[in-house]
Amino acid sequence: MSAGQTPSIVRAGALSMVALVAVGGTRLVHGSLTSHATDRATYGLVGIMLAASLVASLLLPGGISSGLSKFIAFHRGAGDPASAWAVHRSLSRLGTVAAVLLGVAATGVVHWAYRPDVLDSLSLLALTVSYSMYTMDKAALYGHGLVARYAGIEIVTSLLAVAGTAVVVLTGTTTYLLPLCVGYGSFVVLSRWRLRSHHRAEGRPAGGRFPRREVMAFVLLGSVGTVASAGFLQGTQLLAGRFAEPSEVAHVVAAVTLIAPLYFLPRGLALALFPVMAGAQGAGDTSAVRRQVDSATRLLATTMTPVLLLGLLVAPVVLSLFGGARYAAGADVLRLMLCAAFFGIVQVPSVNALASGSVARTRIPVASAVTGCLVGLVLVWVTAPRLGAEGVALGYLVGTAVTAALPVLAVRRIHRLPWAGLLARCAGLLAVGLVVSRLDVLAGWSWSTLGVGAALLVGALIVLGRDLNLLRRLLRARRDPLPAAPPVAAATASERTL
């Protein structure tokens, strides 16, 4: 990444953050309004239907989204817009067919297992199809560099979904999925109109060619990795429905909803950086990838650790505000999910660096995600029958830690990045915070809670003081987004095989 590219990446990241705040805010408002309007058993069922639609959308559309974002940007980075549009057309057609088939399948499975009424089943079908197409169109907008257009469409359609949720709750109807269907469906219509306009503006380039086998291999690998990672998070709600009491299912649904906003920063960075990394790979500029992954990892680790510590301390209060006092009993579930979020967040730059490269390197995060998911599922099977929802959260924590380990270690070795001390300090602080947060004095809001929380946060700032100073110097360096780091020699033979 050249110095001139830095402002565009920063701008893209900022726009992505604004759009993701709208996305996360929509899901947060939808969850809070629904939980207040229903009992915990009903809210748990709504969460199960949401999880089913999201997991289904990851099976193939998730990999197609990654393929669109990578290969459109790759061919544009190589100066071949005709091939970029050829990739877009081919994958979009495949994704549309997959979205419909997966929508029918998800609806059938949920109807067989939980017997929702006909209107809820139709809403689930519409949500699965619209959300699948939403993820693919969003990726296409990023791949073509239309970040500002994406942000505008996202904000407008998110507001539409929030307004629809308010109408549903105020009128006393029970079609809780319908507002989300309207929001995602509107996004698809507007984004496809915008993409067609951009195609016309570029003179309708045609005749492009691309390596179909490589693209499809990446799509399939991306689908497996996405299901094993993001699908595992959404699947915790389905697992809770199998192992926990109905009221405890609501605790897991609430925890998943509440940790979603924590991914604003990493997802904003990923949406902005992944196409840039892919473009750098297409241009042969691997040093840019190194600078980007190092700066992004440092930023996420140092900024998110204090935020997660605060979340550990105020978990009961947050749950009470979200769904009412009855939800405070799920504080330990939320705390375990918050710890898992650290590993899920800090791995994002490494996963993007690997996924933007060769097919061989793409296999690393996929294999790690599958391994982590399997480890987590085994732990859930062992602990959830006795611990209920907490067992599900514990399995997700361990599985996510395993998932994050291999990509981070691989990128650290490939680029020789000095992350060990920083990540160890952050993980240690979270372990201390998890123990302290379970003290009886922190069960509710009080001056004691405030004092303990302040002491813990001050201690965290002291422990991370050097890292925060390094981050501050990084942010001041407008032309070079990385602090000084040792130069990297030519890759060894073993590194090239990764």
C-alpha positions as CSV (number, residue, x, y, z in Angstrom):
1,M,0.0,0.0,0.0
2,S,1.5,3.3,-1.0
3,A,1.3,6.4,1.0
4,G,-1.3,7.8,-1.3
5,Q,-3.6,4.8,-0.6
6,T,-3.7,5.4,3.1
7,P,-6.4,8.1,3.2
8,S,-8.7,6.0,0.9
9,I,-8.3,3.0,3.2
10,V,-9.0,5.2,6.3
11,R,-12.0,6.7,4.6
12,A,-13.3,3.3,3.6
13,G,-12.8,2.0,7.1
14,A,-14.6,5.0,8.6
15,L,-17.5,4.6,6.2
16,S,-17.6,0.8,6.9
17,M,-17.8,1.6,10.6
18,V,-20.7,3.9,10.2
19,A,-22.6,1.4,8.1
20,L,-21.8,-1.4,10.5
21,V,-23.1,0.7,13.4
22,A,-26.3,0.9,11.5
23,V,-26.4,-2.9,11.0
24,G,-25.5,-3.7,14.5
25,G,-27.8,-1.1,15.9
26,T,-30.7,-2.5,13.9
27,R,-30.1,-6.0,15.3
28,L,-29.7,-4.6,18.8
29,V,-32.9,-2.6,18.7
30,H,-34.8,-5.4,17.1
31,G,-33.6,-7.8,19.8
32,S,-34.3,-5.5,22.7
33,L,-37.8,-4.5,21.5
34,T,-38.6,-8.1,20.8
35,S,-37.3,-9.4,24.2
36,H,-39.3,-6.7,26.0
37,A,-42.5,-7.5,24.1
38,T,-42.4,-11.2,24.6
39,D,-41.6,-13.8,27.2
40,R,-38.2,-15.5,27.3
41,A,-39.4,-18.7,25.6
42,T,-40.9,-16.8,22.6
43,Y,-37.8,-14.7,22.3
44,G,-35.7,-17.8,22.3
45,L,-37.7,-19.2,19.4
46,V,-37.3,-15.9,17.5
47,G,-33.6,-16.2,18.1
48,I,-33.6,-19.8,16.9
49,M,-35.3,-18.8,13.6
50,L,-32.9,-15.9,13.1
51,A,-29.9,-18.3,13.8
52,A,-31.3,-20.8,11.3
53,S,-31.6,-18.2,8.6
54,L,-28.1,-16.9,9.2
55,V,-26.4,-20.3,9.3
56,A,-28.2,-21.3,6.1
57,S,-27.0,-18.1,4.4
58,L,-23.4,-19.0,5.3
59,L,-23.4,-22.5,3.7
60,L,-22.7,-21.2,0.1
61,P,-23.6,-17.5,-0.1
62,G,-21.0,-16.8,2.6
63,G,-18.2,-18.3,0.5
64,I,-19.6,-16.5,-2.6
65,S,-19.5,-13.2,-0.7
66,S,-15.8,-13.8,0.1
67,G,-15.1,-14.7,-3.5
68,L,-16.9,-11.6,-4.9
69,S,-15.0,-9.3,-2.5
70,K,-11.6,-11.0,-3.3
71,F,-11.7,-11.6,-7.0
72,I,-13.5,-8.5,-8.1
73,A,-10.9,-6.4,-6.2
74,F,-8.1,-8.7,-7.4
75,H,-8.9,-8.2,-11.1
76,R,-9.4,-4.5,-10.7
77,G,-6.0,-4.3,-8.9
78,A,-4.6,-6.1,-11.9
79,G,-6.2,-3.5,-14.3
80,D,-8.8,-5.9,-15.7
81,P,-12.3,-4.6,-15.0
82,A,-13.9,-6.9,-17.7
83,S,-12.8,-10.0,-15.7
84,A,-14.0,-8.3,-12.5
85,W,-17.5,-8.0,-13.9
86,A,-17.3,-11.6,-15.3
87,V,-16.6,-12.9,-11.8
88,H,-19.5,-10.7,-10.5
89,R,-22.0,-12.1,-13.0
90,S,-21.0,-15.7,-12.5
91,L,-21.0,-15.8,-8.7
92,S,-24.1,-13.7,-8.4
93,R,-26.1,-16.1,-10.5
94,L,-24.9,-19.1,-8.5
95,G,-25.6,-17.2,-5.2
96,T,-29.1,-16.3,-6.2
97,V,-30.0,-20.0,-6.9
98,A,-28.3,-21.1,-3.7
99,A,-30.2,-18.5,-1.6
100,V,-33.6,-19.8,-2.7
101,L,-32.7,-23.4,-2.2
102,L,-31.2,-22.8,1.2
103,G,-34.2,-20.7,2.2
104,V,-36.5,-23.6,1.4
105,A,-34.3,-26.0,3.3
106,A,-33.9,-23.8,6.4
107,T,-37.7,-23.2,6.6
108,G,-38.4,-26.9,6.3
109,V,-36.0,-27.9,9.0
110,V,-37.2,-25.3,11.5
111,H,-40.9,-26.0,10.7
112,W,-40.2,-29.7,11.4
113,A,-38.3,-29.1,14.6
114,Y,-40.3,-26.2,16.2
115,R,-43.7,-26.0,14.4
116,P,-43.9,-22.2,13.9
117,D,-47.0,-20.9,12.3
118,V,-47.4,-20.4,8.5
119,L,-46.6,-16.7,8.6
120,D,-43.5,-17.2,10.6
121,S,-42.3,-19.9,8.3
122,L,-42.9,-17.7,5.2
123,S,-41.0,-14.9,7.0
124,L,-38.1,-17.2,7.7
125,L,-38.0,-18.2,4.0
126,A,-38.0,-14.5,3.0
127,L,-35.3,-13.6,5.6
128,T,-33.0,-16.4,4.5
129,V,-33.2,-15.5,0.8
130,S,-33.0,-11.7,1.3
131,Y,-30.1,-12.0,3.8
132,S,-28.1,-14.3,1.6
133,M,-28.5,-11.9,-1.3
134,Y,-27.7,-9.0,0.9
135,T,-24.3,-10.4,2.0
136,M,-23.4,-11.1,-1.7
137,D,-24.4,-7.7,-2.9
138,K,-22.6,-6.0,-0.1
139,A,-19.4,-7.8,-1.0
140,A,-19.8,-6.9,-4.7
141,L,-20.1,-3.2,-3.7
142,Y,-16.9,-3.4,-1.8
143,G,-15.1,-5.3,-4.5
144,H,-16.0,-2.6,-7.0
145,G,-14.9,0.1,-4.6
146,L,-18.4,1.6,-4.1
147,V,-17.9,1.9,-0.3
148,A,-19.7,5.3,0.0
149,R,-22.7,4.0,-1.9
150,Y,-22.8,0.9,0.2
151,A,-22.8,3.0,3.4
152,G,-25.6,5.2,2.3
153,I,-27.8,2.2,1.3
154,E,-27.0,0.4,4.5
155,I,-28.0,3.3,6.7
156,V,-31.3,3.9,4.8
157,T,-32.4,0.3,4.9
158,S,-31.3,-0.2,8.5
159,L,-33.6,2.7,9.5
160,L,-36.4,1.1,7.6
161,A,-35.9,-2.2,9.5
162,V,-35.9,-0.4,12.8
163,A,-39.1,1.5,12.0
164,G,-40.7,-1.7,10.9
165,T,-39.8,-3.4,14.2
166,A,-41.3,-0.5,16.2
167,V,-44.5,-0.8,14.2
168,V,-44.7,-4.5,14.8
169,V,-44.2,-4.1,18.5
170,L,-46.5,-1.2,18.9
171,T,-49.3,-2.9,17.0
172,G,-49.0,-6.1,19.0
173,T,-48.4,-8.3,16.0
174,T,-46.0,-11.2,16.2
175,T,-44.3,-11.1,12.8
176,Y,-41.0,-10.3,14.4
177,L,-38.9,-11.4,11.4
178,L,-40.8,-9.4,8.8
179,P,-39.0,-6.0,9.5
180,L,-35.7,-7.6,8.9
181,C,-37.0,-9.1,5.6
182,V,-38.1,-5.7,4.5
183,G,-34.7,-4.1,5.4
184,Y,-32.5,-6.7,3.7
185,G,-34.8,-6.9,0.7
186,S,-34.7,-3.2,0.2
187,F,-30.9,-3.3,0.4
188,V,-30.8,-5.9,-2.4
189,V,-33.0,-3.8,-4.7
190,L,-31.1,-0.6,-4.2
191,S,-27.6,-2.2,-4.4
192,R,-28.4,-4.0,-7.6
193,W,-29.7,-0.8,-9.1
194,R,-26.5,0.9,-8.1
195,L,-24.2,-1.9,-9.4
196,R,-26.0,-1.8,-12.8
197,S,-25.5,2.0,-13.0
198,H,-21.8,1.6,-12.2
199,H,-21.5,-1.1,-14.9
200,R,-23.1,1.3,-17.5
201,A,-20.8,4.1,-16.4
202,E,-17.8,1.9,-17.1
203,G,-19.0,1.3,-20.6
204,R,-20.4,-2.2,-19.9
205,P,-17.0,-4.0,-20.1
206,A,-17.6,-7.6,-21.4
207,G,-15.6,-10.6,-22.5
208,G,-13.5,-10.9,-19.3
209,R,-12.1,-14.3,-18.3
210,F,-11.1,-15.6,-14.9
211,P,-9.8,-18.9,-13.4
212,R,-13.1,-20.6,-12.6
213,R,-11.5,-23.6,-10.9
214,E,-9.5,-21.3,-8.5
215,V,-12.5,-19.1,-7.9
216,M,-14.8,-22.0,-7.1
217,A,-12.1,-23.6,-4.9
218,F,-11.9,-20.4,-2.9
219,V,-15.7,-20.2,-2.6
220,L,-16.0,-23.7,-1.3
221,L,-13.1,-23.2,1.2
222,G,-14.6,-19.9,2.2
223,S,-18.0,-21.4,2.8
224,V,-16.5,-24.2,5.0
225,G,-14.5,-21.7,7.0
226,T,-17.4,-19.2,7.4
227,V,-19.8,-21.9,8.5
228,A,-17.3,-23.2,11.0
229,S,-16.6,-19.8,12.5
230,A,-19.5,-17.4,12.1
231,G,-21.8,-20.3,11.8
232,F,-20.6,-21.6,15.1
233,L,-21.5,-18.4,16.8
234,Q,-25.1,-18.4,15.4
235,G,-25.3,-22.1,16.0
236,T,-24.8,-21.6,19.7
237,Q,-28.5,-20.5,19.8
238,L,-29.5,-23.8,18.1
239,L,-27.3,-25.7,20.5
240,A,-28.9,-24.0,23.5
241,G,-32.3,-25.0,22.1
242,R,-31.1,-28.6,22.3
243,F,-29.3,-28.6,25.7
244,A,-30.8,-25.7,27.8
245,E,-34.1,-24.8,29.3
246,P,-36.3,-22.5,27.2
247,S,-35.6,-19.5,29.5
248,E,-31.8,-20.2,29.2
249,V,-32.1,-20.2,25.4
250,A,-33.1,-16.5,25.7
251,H,-29.8,-15.8,27.7
252,V,-27.7,-17.2,24.8
253,V,-29.8,-15.3,22.2
254,A,-29.3,-12.1,24.2
255,A,-25.6,-12.7,24.6
256,V,-25.1,-13.3,20.8
257,T,-27.1,-10.1,20.1
258,L,-25.2,-8.0,22.6
259,I,-21.7,-9.1,21.5
260,A,-22.5,-8.3,17.8
261,P,-21.7,-4.5,18.3
262,L,-18.2,-5.5,19.5
263,Y,-17.4,-6.6,15.9
264,F,-18.1,-3.1,14.5
265,L,-14.4,-2.1,14.4
266,P,-12.9,-5.4,13.2
267,R,-15.6,-5.9,10.5
268,G,-15.2,-2.3,9.4
269,L,-11.5,-2.8,9.0
270,A,-12.0,-6.1,7.3
271,L,-14.5,-4.8,4.8
272,A,-12.1,-2.0,3.9
273,L,-8.9,-3.9,4.1
274,F,-9.7,-7.2,2.4
275,P,-10.4,-5.8,-1.1
276,V,-7.2,-3.6,-0.7
277,M,-5.2,-6.7,0.4
278,A,-6.6,-8.6,-2.6
279,G,-5.7,-5.7,-4.9
280,A,-2.2,-5.6,-3.4
281,Q,-1.9,-9.3,-4.0
282,G,-3.0,-8.8,-7.6
283,A,-0.4,-6.1,-8.0
284,G,2.3,-8.2,-6.3
285,D,2.8,-5.8,-3.3
286,T,3.0,-8.3,-0.4
287,S,4.7,-5.7,1.8
288,A,1.5,-3.7,1.9
289,V,-0.3,-6.8,3.3
290,R,2.3,-7.0,6.1
291,R,1.9,-3.4,7.1
292,Q,-1.9,-3.6,7.0
293,V,-2.2,-6.8,9.1
294,D,0.3,-5.6,11.7
295,S,-1.4,-2.2,12.2
296,A,-4.9,-3.7,12.3
297,T,-4.0,-6.4,14.8
298,R,-2.3,-3.9,17.2
299,L,-5.3,-1.6,16.9
300,L,-7.9,-4.3,17.7
301,A,-5.9,-5.9,20.6
302,T,-5.2,-2.6,22.4
303,T,-8.6,-1.0,21.9
304,M,-10.9,-3.9,22.4
305,T,-9.4,-5.3,25.6
306,P,-10.5,-2.4,27.9
307,V,-13.9,-2.5,26.2
308,L,-14.3,-6.2,26.9
309,L,-13.1,-5.8,30.5
310,L,-15.8,-3.2,31.0
311,G,-18.3,-5.5,29.5
312,L,-17.3,-8.3,31.9
313,L,-17.9,-6.1,34.9
314,V,-21.3,-4.7,33.9
315,A,-22.8,-7.8,32.3
316,P,-25.7,-8.1,34.7
317,V,-26.6,-4.4,34.3
318,V,-26.4,-4.6,30.5
319,L,-28.7,-7.7,30.4
320,S,-31.2,-6.0,32.6
321,L,-31.3,-3.0,30.4
322,F,-31.6,-5.2,27.3
323,G,-34.4,-7.5,28.3
324,G,-35.4,-6.7,31.8
325,A,-34.3,-7.9,35.3
326,R,-35.1,-11.5,34.5
327,Y,-32.2,-11.6,32.0
328,A,-29.6,-10.7,34.6
329,A,-29.4,-14.4,35.5
330,G,-27.5,-14.9,32.2
331,A,-24.6,-12.8,33.2
332,D,-22.1,-15.7,33.2
333,V,-23.2,-16.7,29.7
334,L,-22.5,-13.2,28.4
335,R,-19.1,-13.0,30.2
336,L,-18.0,-16.2,28.5
337,M,-19.2,-14.9,25.1
338,L,-17.3,-11.7,25.7
339,C,-14.1,-13.5,26.3
340,A,-14.7,-15.5,23.1
341,A,-15.2,-12.3,21.3
342,F,-11.6,-11.2,22.0
343,F,-10.3,-14.2,20.1
344,G,-12.9,-13.8,17.3
345,I,-11.9,-10.1,16.9
346,V,-8.1,-10.3,17.1
347,Q,-7.9,-13.0,14.4
348,V,-9.8,-10.9,11.8
349,P,-6.7,-9.2,10.2
350,S,-4.7,-12.4,10.0
351,V,-7.6,-14.3,8.4
352,N,-8.0,-11.6,5.8
353,A,-4.3,-11.5,5.1
354,L,-4.3,-15.3,4.5
355,A,-7.6,-15.3,2.6
356,S,-6.4,-12.6,0.2
357,G,-3.4,-14.7,-0.8
358,S,-2.9,-18.0,-2.5
359,V,-5.3,-21.0,-2.3
360,A,-2.7,-22.7,-0.1
361,R,-2.8,-19.9,2.4
362,T,-6.5,-19.7,2.3
363,R,-6.7,-23.3,3.6
364,I,-5.0,-22.2,6.9
365,P,-8.0,-20.3,8.4
366,V,-10.4,-22.8,7.0
367,A,-8.6,-25.7,8.7
368,S,-8.4,-23.7,11.9
369,A,-12.1,-22.8,11.9
370,V,-13.1,-26.4,11.3
371,T,-10.8,-27.6,14.1
372,G,-12.0,-25.0,16.5
373,C,-15.7,-25.7,15.7
374,L,-15.2,-29.4,16.3
375,V,-13.4,-28.9,19.5
376,G,-16.1,-26.5,20.7
377,L,-18.9,-28.9,19.7
378,V,-17.3,-31.7,21.6
379,L,-16.9,-29.5,24.7
380,V,-20.6,-28.4,24.4
381,W,-21.6,-32.1,24.2
382,V,-19.6,-32.9,27.3
383,T,-20.5,-29.8,29.5
384,A,-23.9,-28.5,28.3
385,P,-26.1,-31.4,29.7
386,R,-24.8,-30.4,33.1
387,L,-24.2,-26.7,32.8
388,G,-26.9,-25.8,30.3
389,A,-26.4,-22.4,28.5
390,E,-23.1,-21.8,30.3
391,G,-21.8,-25.1,28.9
392,V,-22.7,-23.9,25.4
393,A,-20.9,-20.6,26.0
394,L,-17.9,-22.3,27.4
395,G,-17.7,-24.6,24.3
396,Y,-17.9,-21.5,22.1
397,L,-15.1,-19.8,24.0
398,V,-12.7,-22.7,23.7
399,G,-13.6,-23.4,20.1
400,T,-13.1,-19.7,19.1
401,A,-9.7,-19.6,20.9
402,V,-8.6,-22.7,18.9
403,T,-10.0,-21.1,15.7
404,A,-8.0,-17.9,16.2
405,A,-4.7,-19.5,17.2
406,L,-3.5,-21.0,13.8
407,P,-4.1,-17.9,11.6
408,V,-2.5,-15.5,14.1
409,L,0.5,-17.8,14.6
410,A,0.8,-18.4,10.8
411,V,0.8,-14.7,9.9
412,R,3.1,-13.9,12.8
413,R,5.6,-16.4,11.4
414,I,5.2,-15.5,7.8
415,H,5.8,-11.8,8.3
416,R,7.9,-12.1,11.5
417,L,5.6,-9.8,13.6
418,P,6.3,-9.3,17.3
419,W,2.8,-9.9,18.7
420,A,3.4,-12.5,21.4
421,G,3.8,-10.1,24.3
422,L,0.9,-7.9,23.4
423,L,-1.5,-10.8,22.9
424,A,-0.4,-12.5,26.1
425,R,-1.0,-9.3,28.1
426,C,-4.5,-8.9,26.6
427,A,-5.5,-12.5,27.3
428,G,-4.1,-12.3,30.8
429,L,-6.1,-9.1,31.6
430,L,-9.3,-10.8,30.4
431,A,-8.7,-13.8,32.5
432,V,-8.3,-11.6,35.6
433,G,-11.4,-9.6,34.6
434,L,-13.4,-12.8,34.3
435,V,-12.5,-13.9,37.8
436,V,-13.0,-10.4,39.3
437,S,-16.4,-10.0,37.6
438,R,-17.9,-12.9,39.4
439,L,-17.4,-11.3,42.9
440,D,-20.6,-10.8,44.7
441,V,-19.9,-7.1,45.0
442,L,-20.4,-6.8,41.2
443,A,-23.8,-8.5,41.1
444,G,-25.6,-5.2,40.7
445,W,-24.9,-1.5,40.2
446,S,-23.3,0.2,43.2
447,W,-20.4,2.4,44.2
448,S,-18.4,-0.7,45.0
449,T,-19.0,-1.9,41.4
450,L,-17.8,1.5,40.2
451,G,-14.7,1.4,42.3
452,V,-13.7,-2.1,41.4
453,G,-14.3,-1.4,37.7
454,A,-12.3,1.8,37.8
455,A,-9.4,0.0,39.5
456,L,-9.4,-2.8,37.0
457,L,-9.5,-0.5,34.0
458,V,-6.7,1.7,35.4
459,G,-4.6,-1.5,35.9
460,A,-5.3,-2.5,32.3
461,L,-4.2,0.9,31.0
462,I,-1.0,0.5,33.0
463,V,-0.3,-3.0,31.7
464,L,-1.0,-1.9,28.1
465,G,0.7,1.5,28.5
466,R,3.6,0.7,26.1
467,D,1.3,-0.8,23.6
468,L,-1.1,2.1,23.7
469,N,1.8,4.5,23.2
470,L,2.9,2.5,20.2
471,L,-0.6,2.6,18.8
472,R,-0.7,6.4,19.3
473,R,2.5,6.8,17.3
474,L,1.0,4.5,14.7
475,L,-2.1,6.7,14.3
476,R,0.0,9.8,14.0
477,A,2.0,8.4,11.1
478,R,-0.4,9.4,8.4
479,R,1.8,8.4,5.5
480,D,3.0,5.1,7.0
481,P,0.3,3.2,9.0
482,L,2.8,1.1,10.8
483,P,5.3,1.7,13.5
484,A,8.9,0.9,12.7
485,A,9.4,-2.8,12.2
486,P,12.4,-4.8,11.2
487,P,12.6,-5.4,7.4
488,V,11.5,-8.8,6.2
489,A,14.0,-10.8,4.2
490,A,12.9,-12.9,1.2
491,A,10.5,-15.7,2.2
492,T,12.1,-19.1,2.9
493,A,10.9,-22.1,1.0
494,S,8.9,-23.3,4.0
495,E,7.1,-19.9,4.2
496,R,6.3,-19.9,0.5
497,T,4.5,-23.2,0.9
498,L,2.0,-21.8,3.4
